[in-house]
């Protein structure tokens, strides 16, 4: 590489040494020897940094703290001993010791070359000029005015001009690597010598930045211990060779951090409200005391009834106010989630999510609105192989089916467009209707052209969908006919078979750029006369079962057909709670607030949704958690199946230690039957697990086949007669068996959405 060769040449001209403060070459003296700022330890420092330390710094070596001597050609400093003496006297060594002194300095510099990686042979980093953004010059030198800005081990940018403002540095290198910064060695330039007119600010920034790294204190280790900079290395040795990689340690420490945190409201905002609550409570107590102690003798029954009502309203007010005592906000760390589960260049370990969209009547719920919801789901910022969208058509309408087919075709163009330009929101109807500057923060030259083309494509898509709606206004007498000439199975909405159609999948669902798209599945459960279908609740139950058979995502998100995702990172936000190593196993669901378009932003009409989502739910979240509002909620699938959360270990106190012997004695007196009926044995075992039955069967002397058959029968009684669905309920982390074929899975999916599947099972009565 040409850029690398230039750097090596310039490094050799500078003695092959690197200044441990600024990262430039140390340079040579007038005699051609390597410049040594400190004659005691040989700590590599270039002449500009040496001059700065003598004039504005500590005037001592950062390594051994020995006061710097004045070298030949260095200006005298006020207060320095021997101001009037010639600096050449510092180099007047005795003739007998001159060679020994030079040899000692050379040995010390060689040791620093081996430790700090200044040599081109040992630990010297190599950088491609194209990789780090360096401008290649034929002479191998850096021209005046070019100052590399070092940020996160990258050199970038050319800062023109020679003013002090253009010479600011950002010496922020990675600690613990064999070279402190990506640097370019070059021979000393007279223009780069220290001067108070143009370089004072730059060198001050460099030296102060290096000192800050020395004062950082201890650095956490991966095993829980810590190491200080002064332990096992010199005080100034910021890059001594070590087996411990500081960057990896900091990265590992970052991945161990929690993925979310609670952010309480500032006391200046919540304390006045608390004072008002207390004041109202005092006034209410005085009022109730007066009402109770002063009965109305002439109308005692009416007085008693009114007092009871007043007490009831007072209690309801208290129950409504005190949950608002500790409102909180929650903050997520998406960067930590990515470091832990979604590192670049590695397979994503994020959990799979099945998203449910429910609709019934396309005449009351426009298909174009449902299409926008589906498009926002397909374009979500999440691994495509981890997202599956299920659309439940409880009305078995051919209009919904055809509109979904059109949506899947338009998604092949829409999804790559929004991901390429990072569009928000990702529902096209609401994106194109925004009254904002859509060119803001968009620097791609082809954005305007692509946006106009995509808007034209969306307008054509709307025409096609609206044409389907207009056609569906007049229903044929013989019913709807599909393109192949067969009657539509859902012509009778109350008597039709189950229908499943996979529009987009992992085996053929590609966009216009050849990338995979999330799975899109149309589901219409079977309906027959004489069966209870339970409306939307029954449709959600059917979606839970069919998704468990086809994809079995670990988590589920349900949305109404008119609720689109306005934040493409919403699923990642939810995973910060559900996949947290410490918190995730005890979280049942994550509820997102609802936001509505077209309402007054200033809330001049006192919208109750603002009070409910921004005040009530935040207050409930501060106590234990918000309530489920019916949509916009990410569920843990195992929680819906009946798994219990982990049992918190109770800390034994003084009373428990006193009563421990009595409890132990009472437990020993209980029979085995009582012991077998205990629940919550293990957090990883569901409440419906057959541990009790298996223990009883084994105790009775039955063989393993009998026990296995008993367990299978009990699970089928719980979840129904589907081996694939029963097996999916036992998979804690989701997924489908690798041996299963798509044909067999579709057959099982049709079976689990049949109208009689829930008969004689506990599904629907205890599970959900």
For each residue, the residues with C-beta under 8 A, 3 or more apart:
1: 4 5 126 128 129
2: 5 6 129 136
3: 6 7 127 128 129 130 134 136
4: 1 7 8 126 127 128 129
5: 1 2 8 9
6: 2 3 9 10 136 137 140 184
7: 3 4 10 11 127 140 184 185
8: 4 5 11 12 120 185
9: 5 6 12 13 140
10: 6 7 13 14 25 140 141 184 185 186 187
11: 7 8 14 16 18 25 118 120 185
12: 8 9 15 16 120 185
13: 9 10 25 28 185 186 187
14: 10 11 17 24 25 26 27 28 185 186 187 188
15: 12 25 26 27 28 33 34 35 109
16: 11 12 34 113 118 119 120 185
17: 14 25 26 34 44 109 112 113 118
18: 11 23 24 25 26 44 116 117 118 179 180 183 185
19: 22 23 24 25 26 44 45 46 49
20: 43 44 45 62 116 180 210 236 238 239
21: 45 46 49 62 206 207 210
22: 19 46 48 49 169 171 203 206 207 210
23: 18 19 150 171 173 180 181 182 183
24: 14 18 19 46 48 183 184 185 186 192
25: 10 11 13 14 15 17 18 19 46 185 186 187 188
26: 14 15 17 18 19 34 35 44 45 46
27: 14 15 35 46 47 187 188
28: 13 14 15 31 32 33 34 35 188
29: 32 33 34 35 71 72
30: 72 73
31: 28
32: 28 29
33: 15 28 29 36 102
34: 15 16 17 26 28 29 105 106 109
35: 15 26 27 28 29 46 47 50 71
36: 33 39 42 105 108 109
37: 43 44 45 47 49 50 53 61 68 71
38: 41 42 43 45 61 63 64 66 68
39: 36 42 69 101 105
40: 61 64 66
41: 38 61 63 64 66 108
42: 36 38 39 105 107 108 109 111 112
43: 20 37 38 61 62 63 64 112 236
44: 17 18 19 20 26 37 109 112 116 118
45: 19 20 21 26 37 38 49 50 53 61 62
46: 19 21 22 24 25 26 27 35 49 50 188
47: 27 35 37 50 51 188 193 194
48: 22 24 51 52 192 193 194 199 203
49: 19 21 22 37 45 46 52 53 203 206 207
50: 35 37 45 46 47 53 54 68 71 74
51: 47 48 54 55 74 75 193 194
52: 48 49 55 56 57 194 200 203 204 207
53: 37 45 49 50 56 57 58 59 60 62 68 207
54: 50 51 57 59 68 70 74 77 80
55: 51 52 77 194
56: 52 53 200 204
57: 52 53 54 60 207
58: 53
59: 53 54 67 68 77 80
60: 53 57 65 66 67 68
61: 37 38 40 41 43 45 64 65 66 67 68 236
62: 20 21 43 45 53 65 210 211 214 235 236
63: 38 41 43 234 235 236 237
64: 38 40 41 43 61
65: 60 61 62 235
66: 38 40 41 60 61
67: 59 60 61
68: 37 38 50 53 54 59 60 61
69: 39 90
70: 54 74 76 77 80 82 87 90
71: 29 35 37 50 74 87 90 91
72: 29 30 87 88 90 91
73: 30 87
74: 50 51 54 70 71 87
75: 51
76: 70 80 83 84 87
77: 54 55 59 70 80 83
78: 83
79:
80: 54 59 70 76 77 83
81:
82: 70 85 89
83: 76 77 78 80
84: 76
85: 82 89
86: 89
87: 70 71 72 73 74 76 90
88: 72 91 92
89: 82 85 86 92
90: 69 70 71 72 87
91: 71 72 88
92: 88 89
93: 97 98 101
94: 97 98
95: 98
96: 100
97: 93 94 100 101
98: 93 94 95 101 102
99: 102 103
100: 96 97 103 104
101: 39 93 97 98 104 105
102: 33 98 99 105 106
103: 99 100 106 107
104: 100 101 107 108
105: 34 36 39 42 101 102 108 109
106: 34 102 103 109 110
107: 42 103 104 110 111
108: 36 41 42 104 105 111 112
109: 15 17 34 36 42 44 105 106 112 113
110: 106 107 113 114
111: 42 107 108 114 115
112: 17 42 43 44 108 109 115 116 118
113: 16 17 109 110 116 117 118 119 122
114: 110 111 119 122 123 241
115: 111 112 237 239 240 241
116: 18 20 44 112 113 123 178 179 180 237 239 240
117: 18 113 122 123 124 125 178 179 239 241
118: 11 16 17 18 44 112 113 124
119: 16 113 114 122 123 124
120: 8 11 12 16 124
121: 124
122: 113 114 117 119
123: 114 116 117 119 178 179 241
124: 117 118 119 120 121 179
125: 117 177 178 179 182
126: 1 4
127: 3 4 7 131 132 134 155 182
128: 1 3 4 131 132
129: 1 2 3 4 132 134 135 136
130: 3 133
131: 127 128
132: 127 128 129 154 155 156 182
133: 130 154 155 156 157
134: 3 127 129 148 155 184
135: 129 146 158
136: 2 3 6 129
137: 6 140 141 142 143
138:
139:
140: 6 7 9 10 137 186
141: 10 137 186 187 189
142: 137 146 184 186 189
143: 137 146
144: 162 189 191 192
145: 158 159 160 161 162 166
146: 135 142 143 158 159
147: 159 166 167 169 202
148: 134 155 156 157 182 183 184
149: 155 156 157 159 169 170
150: 23 153 154 155 169 170 171 172 173 181 182 183
151: 154 156 170 172
152: 172 174
153: 150 173 174 177 181 182
154: 132 133 150 151 182
155: 127 132 133 134 148 149 150 181 182 183 184
156: 132 133 148 149 151
157: 133 148 149
158: 135 145 146
159: 145 146 147 149 166 167
160: 145 166
161: 145 166
162: 144 145 166 167 198
163: 166 167 198
164: 167 197 198 199 200 201 202
165: 168 201
166: 145 147 159 160 161 162 163
167: 147 159 162 163 164 198 199 201 202
168: 165 201 202 205
169: 22 147 149 150 202 205 206 209
170: 149 150 151 205 209
171: 22 23 150 181 205 206 209 210
172: 150 151 152 209
173: 23 150 153 177 180 181 213
174: 152 153 177 246 247
175: 213 216 219 238 246 247
176: 239 242 244 245 246 247 249
177: 125 153 173 174 180 239 245 246 247
178: 116 117 123 125 239 241
179: 18 116 117 123 124 125 182 183 239
180: 18 20 23 116 173 177 183 238 239
181: 23 150 153 155 171 173
182: 23 125 127 132 148 150 153 154 155 179
183: 18 23 24 148 150 155 179 180
184: 6 7 10 24 134 142 148 155
185: 7 8 10 11 12 13 14 16 18 24 25
186: 10 13 14 24 25 140 141 142 189
187: 10 13 14 25 27 141
188: 14 25 27 28 46 47 192 193
189: 141 142 144 186 192 193
190: 193
191: 144
192: 24 48 144 188 189 199
193: 47 48 51 188 189 190 199
194: 47 48 51 52 55 199 200 203
195: 198 199 200
196: 199 200
197: 164 200
198: 162 163 164 167 195
199: 48 164 167 192 193 194 195 196 202 203
200: 52 56 164 194 195 196 197 203 204
201: 164 165 167 168 204 205
202: 147 164 167 168 169 199 205 206
203: 22 48 49 52 194 199 200 206 207
204: 52 56 200 201 207 208
205: 168 169 170 171 201 202 208 209
206: 21 22 49 169 171 202 203 209 210
207: 21 22 49 52 53 57 203 204 210 211
208: 204 205 211 212
209: 169 170 171 172 205 206 212 213
210: 20 21 22 62 171 206 207 213 214 238
211: 62 207 208 214 215
212: 208 209 215 216
213: 173 175 209 210 216 238
214: 62 210 211 229 235 236 238
215: 211 212
216: 175 212 213 219 229
217: 228 229
218: 226 227 228
219: 175 216 226 227 228 229 246 249 250
220: 224 226 249 250 253
221: 224 225 226 227 244 249
222: 248 249 252 253
223:
224: 220 221
225: 221
226: 218 219 220 221
227: 218 219 221 231 232 244
228: 217 218 219 231
229: 214 216 217 219 233 235 238
230: 233 234 235
231: 227 228
232: 227 242
233: 229 230 237 240 242
234: 63 230 237 240
235: 62 63 65 214 229 230
236: 20 43 61 62 63 214
237: 63 115 116 233 234 240
238: 20 175 180 210 213 214 229
239: 20 115 116 117 176 177 178 179 180
240: 115 116 233 234 237
241: 114 115 117 123 178
242: 176 232 233
243:
244: 176 221 227 249
245: 176 177 248 249
246: 174 175 176 177 219 249 250
247: 174 175 176 177 250 251
248: 222 245 251 252
249: 176 219 220 221 222 244 245 246 252 253
250: 219 220 246 247 253 254
251: 247 248 254 255 339
252: 222 248 249 255 256
253: 220 222 249 250 256 257
254: 250 251 257 336 339
255: 251 252 336 339 340
256: 252 253
257: 253 254 333 336
258: 261 333 336 580 582 583
259: 332 333 336 337 340 575 576 577 579 580 583
260: 330 331 332 333 576 577 580 583
261: 258 330 331 333
262: 328 329 330 331
263: 328 329 330 331
264: 270 326 327 328 329 622
265: 269 270 327 328 329
266: 269 270
267: 270 271
268: 271 272
269: 265 266 272 273
270: 264 265 266 267 273 274 327
271: 267 268 274 275
272: 268 269 275 276
273: 269 270 276 277 324
274: 270 271 277 278 325
275: 271 272 278 279
276: 272 273 279 280
277: 273 274 280 281 321 322 324 325
278: 274 275 281 282
279: 275 276 282 283
280: 276 277 283 284 321
281: 277 278 284 285 318
282: 278 279 285 286
283: 279 280 286 287
284: 280 281 287 288 314 317
285: 281 282 288 289
286: 282 283 289 290
287: 283 284 290 291 310
288: 284 285 291 292 307 310 311 314
289: 285 286 292 293
290: 286 287 293 294
291: 287 288 294 306 307 310
292: 288 289 295 307
293: 289 290
294: 290 291
295: 292 300 303 304
296: 299 300 302 303
297: 300
298:
299: 296 302 303
300: 295 296 297 303 304
301: 304 305
302: 296 299 305 306
303: 295 296 299 300 306 307
304: 295 300 301 307 308
305: 301 302 308 309
306: 291 302 303 309 310
307: 288 291 292 303 304 310 311
308: 304 305 311 312
309: 305 306 312 313
310: 287 288 291 306 307 313 314
311: 288 307 308 314 315
312: 308 309 315 316
313: 309 310 316 317
314: 284 288 310 311 317 318
315: 311 312 318 319
316: 312 313 319 320
317: 284 313 314 320 321
318: 281 314 315 321 322
319: 315 316 322 323
320: 316 317 323 324
321: 277 280 317 318 324 325
322: 277 318 319 325
323: 319 320 616 619 620 622 623
324: 273 277 320 321 327 615 616 619
325: 274 277 321 322 619 622
326: 264 619 622 623
327: 264 265 270 324 615 618 619 621 622
328: 262 263 264 265 618 621 622
329: 262 263 264 265 618
330: 260 261 262 263 577 621
331: 260 261 262 263
332: 259 260 337 572 573 576 577
333: 257 258 259 260 261 336 337 576
334: 337 338 569 572 573 576
335: 338 339
336: 254 255 257 258 259 333 339 340 576
337: 259 332 333 334 340 341 342 350 572 575 576 579
338: 334 335 341 342 343
339: 251 254 255 335 336 343
340: 255 259 336 337 349 579
341: 337 338 348 349 350 575 579
342: 337 338 348 349 350 383
343: 338 339 346
344:
345:
346: 343
347:
348: 341 342 383 385 386
349: 340 341 342
350: 337 341 342 382 383 386 572 575 579
351: 386 553 554 555 575 578 579 733 734
352: 385 386 387 388 551 552 553 554 555 734 735
353: 382 386 387 388 553 554 555 556 557 571 634
354: 388 390 547 551 552 553 555 556 557 637
355: 377 387 388 389 390 556 557 558 559
356: 390 392 540 543 547 556 557 558 559
357: 370 373 374 377 389 390 391 392 559 560 561
358: 392 394 536 539 540 543 558 559 560 561
359: 362 365 370 391 392 393 394 395 400 561
360: 364 365 393 394 395 536
361: 364 365 395 397
362: 359 365 366 367 370 395 397 399 400 403 469 472
363: 472
364: 360 361
365: 359 360 361 362 369 370 561 562
366: 362 369 370 469
367: 362 370 371 399 400 403 465 468 469
368: 371 372 403 429 462 465 466 469
369: 365 366 372 373 429 561 562
370: 357 359 362 365 366 367 373 374 391 400 403 404 561 562
371: 367 368 374 375 403 404 406 407 410 461 465
372: 368 369 375 376 427 428 429 430 564
373: 357 369 370 376 377 427 559 560 561 562 563 564 565
374: 357 370 371 377 378 389 391 404 407 411 520
375: 371 372 378 379 407 410 411 414 415 426 427 428 564
376: 372 373 379 380 425 426 427 564 565 566
377: 355 357 373 374 380 387 389 518 559 564 565
378: 374 375 387 389 411 414 415 504 517 518 520
379: 375 376 411 414 415 418 419 426 568
380: 376 377 387 426 518 565 568 570 571
381: 419 568 569 571 572
382: 350 353 386 387 571 572
383: 342 348 350 386 387
384: 387 515 516 517 518
385: 348 352 506 516
386: 348 350 351 352 353 382 383 553
387: 352 353 355 377 378 380 382 383 384 518 519 571
388: 352 353 354 355 518 519 520 521 547 550 551 553
389: 355 357 374 377 378 518 519 520 521
390: 354 355 356 357 521 523 543 546 547
391: 357 359 370 374 400 404 520 521 522 523
392: 356 357 358 359 523 524 525 539 540 542 543
393: 359 360 396 397 400 401 490 522 523 524
394: 358 359 360 524 525 535 536 539
395: 359 360 361 362 400 490 493
396: 393 489 490 493 496 499 524 527
397: 361 362 393 400 401 472 490 493
398: 401 402 472 480 482 488 490
399: 362 367 402 403 468 469 472
400: 359 362 367 370 391 393 395 397 403 404 522
401: 393 397 398 404 405 501 522
402: 398 399 405 406 468
403: 362 367 368 370 371 399 400 406 407 465 468
404: 370 371 374 391 400 401 407 408 503 520 522
405: 401 402 408 409 503
406: 371 402 403 409 410 461 464 465 468
407: 371 374 375 403 404 410 411 520
408: 404 405 411 412 503 504 509 520
409: 405 406 412
410: 371 375 406 407 413 414 457 458 461
411: 374 375 378 379 407 408 414 415 504 511 517 520
412: 408 409 415 416 510 511 512 517
413: 410 416 417 454 457 511 512
414: 375 378 379 410 411 417 418 428 454 457 458
415: 375 378 379 411 412 418 419 511 517
416: 412 413 419 420 511 512 513 515
417: 413 414 420 421 423 450 454
418: 379 414 415 421 422 423 426 431 568
419: 379 381 415 416 422
420: 416 417 444 450
421: 417 418 442 444 447 450 451
422: 418 419
423: 417 418 426 431
424: 431 566 567 568
425: 376 430 431 564 565 566 567 568
426: 375 376 379 380 418 423 431 564 565 568
427: 372 373 375 376 430 431 564 565 566
428: 372 375 414 431 432 454 458
429: 368 369 372 432 433
430: 372 425 427 433 434 564 566 597
431: 418 423 424 425 426 427 428 434
432: 428 429 455 458
433: 429 430
434: 430 431 438
435:
436: 440
437: 440
438: 434 442 451
439: 442 447 448
440: 436 437
441:
442: 421 438 439 447
443: 447
444: 420 421 447
445:
446: 449 450
447: 421 439 442 443 444 450 451
448: 439 451 452
449: 446 452 453
450: 417 420 421 446 447 453 454
451: 421 438 447 448 454 455
452: 448 449 455 456
453: 449 450 456 457
454: 413 414 417 428 450 451 457 458
455: 432 451 452 458 459
456: 452 453 459 460
457: 410 413 414 453 454 460 461
458: 410 414 428 432 454 455 461 462
459: 455 456 462 463
460: 456 457 463 464
461: 371 406 410 457 458 464 465
462: 368 458 459 465 466
463: 459 460 466 467
464: 406 460 461 467 468
465: 367 368 371 403 406 461 462 468 469
466: 368 462 463 469 470
467: 463 464 470 471
468: 367 399 402 403 406 464 465 471 472
469: 362 366 367 368 399 465 466 472 473
470: 466 467 473
471: 467 468 474
472: 362 363 397 398 399 468 469 475
473: 469 470
474: 471
475: 472 479 480
476: 479 480 481
477:
478: 481 487
479: 475 476 487 488 491
480: 398 475 476 487 488 491
481: 476 478 485 486 487 488
482: 398 485 486 487 488
483:
484:
485: 481 482
486: 481 482
487: 478 479 480 481 482 491
488: 398 479 480 481 482 491
489: 396 496 497 499
490: 393 395 396 397 398 493 496 499 524
491: 479 480 487 488 496
492: 495 496
493: 395 396 397 490 496 527
494: 527 529
495: 492 527 528 529
496: 396 489 490 491 492 493 499 524 526 527
497: 489 526
498: 524 525 526 750 753 754
499: 396 489 490 496 522 523 524
500: 521 522 523 524 546 746 749 750 753
501: 401 521 522
502: 505 519 520 521 522 746
503: 404 405 408 509 520 521 522
504: 378 408 411 508 509 517 518 519 520
505: 502 508 509 519 520
506: 385 509 516 519
507: 742
508: 504 505
509: 408 503 504 505 506 516 517 518 519 520
510: 412 514 515 516 517
511: 411 412 413 415 416 514 515 516 517
512: 412 413 416
513: 416
514: 510 511
515: 384 416 510 511
516: 384 385 506 509 510 511
517: 378 384 411 412 415 504 509 510 511 520
518: 377 378 380 384 387 388 389 504 509
519: 387 388 389 502 504 505 506 509 550 551
520: 374 378 388 389 391 404 407 408 411 502 503 504 505 509 517
521: 388 389 390 391 500 501 502 503 546 550
522: 391 393 400 401 404 499 500 501 502 503
523: 390 391 392 393 499 500 542 543 546 753
524: 392 393 394 396 490 496 498 499 500
525: 392 394 498 533 538 539 542 753 754 755
526: 496 497 498 753 754 755
527: 396 493 494 495 496 531 533 755
528: 495 531 755 756
529: 494 495
530:
531: 527 528 755 756
532: 538
533: 525 527 538 539 755
534: 537 538 541 764
535: 394 538 539
536: 358 360 394 539 540
537: 534 540 541 768
538: 525 532 533 534 535 541 542 764
539: 358 392 394 525 533 535 536 542 543
540: 356 358 392 536 537 543 544 558 768
541: 534 537 538 544 545 758 763 764 768
542: 392 523 525 538 539 545 546 752 753
543: 356 358 390 392 523 539 540 546 547 558
544: 540 541 547 548 556 637 640 768
545: 541 542 548 549 720 722 725 752 753 757
546: 390 500 521 523 542 543 549 550 749 752 753
547: 354 356 388 390 543 544 550 551 552 553 556
548: 544 545 552 637 725 728 729 752
549: 545 546 552 722 724 725 728 736 745 748 749 752
550: 388 519 521 546 547 736 745 746 749
551: 352 354 388 519 547 734 736
552: 352 354 547 548 549 637 728 731 734 735 736
553: 351 352 353 354 386 388 547 556 637 734
554: 351 352 353 636 637 638 733 734
555: 351 352 353 354 574 575 578 634 635 636 637
556: 353 354 355 356 544 547 553 634 635 637 640
557: 353 354 355 356 571 574 632 633 634 635
558: 355 356 358 540 543 631 632 633 635
559: 355 356 357 358 373 377 563 564 565 631 632
560: 357 358 373 563 630 631
561: 357 358 359 365 369 370 373
562: 365 369 370 373
563: 373 559 560 594 631 632
564: 372 373 375 376 377 425 426 427 430 559
565: 373 376 377 380 425 426 427 559 568 570
566: 376 424 425 427 430 595
567: 424 425 570 573
568: 379 380 381 418 424 425 426 565
569: 334 381 572 573
570: 380 565 567 573 574 592
571: 353 380 381 382 387 557 574 575 634
572: 332 334 337 350 381 382 569 575 576
573: 332 334 567 569 570 576
574: 555 557 570 571 577 578 590 592 634
575: 259 337 341 350 351 555 571 572 578 579
576: 259 260 332 333 334 336 337 572 573 579 580
577: 259 260 330 332 574 580 583 584 587 590
578: 351 555 574 575 584 587 590 634 636
579: 259 337 340 341 350 351 575 576 584
580: 258 259 260 576 577 583 584 587
581: 584
582: 258
583: 258 259 260 577 580 586 587
584: 577 578 579 580 581 587
585: 645 646 683
586: 583 645 646
587: 577 578 580 583 584 590 636
588: 625 635 636 639 645
589: 628 633 634 635 636 639
590: 574 577 578 587 633 634
591: 617 625 626 627 628 629 632 633
592: 570 574 632 633 634
593: 613 614 617 632
594: 563 609 613 629 631 632
595: 566
596: 599 609
597: 430
598:
599: 596 607
600: 603 604 605 607
601:
602:
603: 600 606 607 610
604: 600
605: 600
606: 603 611
607: 599 600 603 610 611
608: 611 612
609: 594 596 612 613
610: 603 607 613 614 615
611: 606 607 608 614 615 616
612: 608 609 615 616 617
613: 593 594 609 610 616 617
614: 593 610 611 617 618
615: 324 327 610 611 612 618 619
616: 323 324 611 612 613 619 620
617: 591 593 612 613 614 620 621 626 627 629
618: 327 328 329 614 615 621 622 626
619: 323 324 325 326 327 615 616 622 623
620: 323 616 617 623 624 625 626 627
621: 327 328 330 617 618 624 625 626
622: 264 323 325 326 327 328 618 619
623: 323 326 619 620
624: 620 621
625: 588 591 620 621
626: 591 617 618 620 621 629
627: 591 617 620
628: 589 591 633
629: 591 594 617 626 632 633
630: 560 633
631: 558 559 560 563 594
632: 557 558 559 563 591 592 593 594 629
633: 557 558 589 590 591 592 628 629 630
634: 353 555 556 557 571 574 578 589 590 592
635: 555 556 557 558 588 589 639 640
636: 554 555 578 587 588 589 639 640
637: 354 544 548 552 553 554 555 556 640 641 734
638: 554 641 643 686 732
639: 588 589 635 636 643 645
640: 544 556 635 636 637 767 768
641: 637 638 686 729 767
642: 686 687 688 766 767
643: 638 639 684 685 686 687
644: 647 679 680 683 685 686 687
645: 585 586 588 639 683
646: 585 586 683
647: 644 680 683
648:
649:
650: 656
651:
652: 656 657 660
653: 656 657
654: 657 658
655: 658 659
656: 650 652 653 659 660
657: 652 653 654 660
658: 654 655
659: 655 656 662 663
660: 652 656 657 663 664
661: 664 665
662: 659 665 666
663: 659 660 666 667
664: 660 661 667 668
665: 661 662 668 669
666: 662 663 669 670
667: 663 664 670
668: 664 665
669: 665 666
670: 666 667 674 675
671: 674 675
672: 675 676 699
673: 676 677
674: 670 671 677 678
675: 670 671 672 678
676: 672 673 692 695 696
677: 673 674 692
678: 674 675 681
679: 644 687
680: 644 647 683 687
681: 678 685 691
682: 685
683: 585 644 645 646 647 680
684: 643 732
685: 643 644 681 682 689 691
686: 638 641 642 643 644 689
687: 642 643 644 679 680
688: 642 714 715 718 762
689: 685 686
690: 693 694 710 711 714 715
691: 681 685 694 695
692: 676 677 695 696
693: 690 696 697 710 711 714
694: 690 691 697 698 707 710 711
695: 676 691 692 698 699
696: 676 692 693 699 700
697: 693 694 700 702 706 707 710
698: 694 695 701 702 707
699: 672 695 696
700: 696 697
701: 698
702: 697 698 706 707 710
703: 706 707
704: 707 708
705: 708 709
706: 697 702 703 709 710
707: 694 697 698 702 703 704 710 711
708: 704 705 711 712
709: 705 706 712 713
710: 690 693 694 697 702 706 707 713 714
711: 690 693 694 707 708 714 715
712: 708 709 715 716 726
713: 709 710 716 717
714: 688 690 693 710 711 717 718
715: 688 690 711 712 718 719 726 729
716: 712 713 719 720 721 726 761
717: 713 714 760 761 762
718: 688 714 715 761 762 763 767
719: 715 716 722 725 726 729 761 762 763 767
720: 545 716 725 726 752 757 758 761 763
721: 716 757
722: 545 549 719 725 726 748 751 752 757
723: 726 727 748
724: 549 727 728 737 740 744 745 748
725: 545 548 549 719 720 722 728 729 748 752
726: 712 715 716 719 720 722 723 729 730
727: 723 724 730 731 737
728: 548 549 552 724 725 731 734 736
729: 548 641 715 719 725 726
730: 726 727
731: 552 727 728 734 735
732: 638 684
733: 351 554
734: 351 352 551 552 553 554 637 728 731
735: 352 552 731
736: 549 550 551 552 728 740 745
737: 724 727 740
738:
739:
740: 724 736 737 744 745
741: 744 745
742: 507 745 746
743: 746 747
744: 724 740 741 747 748
745: 549 550 724 736 740 741 742 748 749
746: 500 502 550 742 743 749 750
747: 743 744 750 751
748: 549 722 723 724 725 744 745 751 752
749: 500 546 549 550 745 746 752 753
750: 498 500 746 747 753 754
751: 722 747 748 754 757
752: 542 545 546 548 549 720 722 725 748 749 757
753: 498 500 523 525 526 542 545 546 749 750 757
754: 498 525 526 750 751 757
755: 525 526 527 528 531 533
756: 528 531 759
757: 545 720 721 722 751 752 753 754 761 763
758: 541 720 761 763 764
759: 756
760: 717
761: 716 717 718 719 720 757 758 764
762: 688 717 718 719 765 766 767
763: 541 718 719 720 757 758 767 768
764: 534 538 541 758 761 767 768
765: 762
766: 642 762
767: 640 641 642 718 719 762 763 764
768: 537 540 541 544 640 763 764
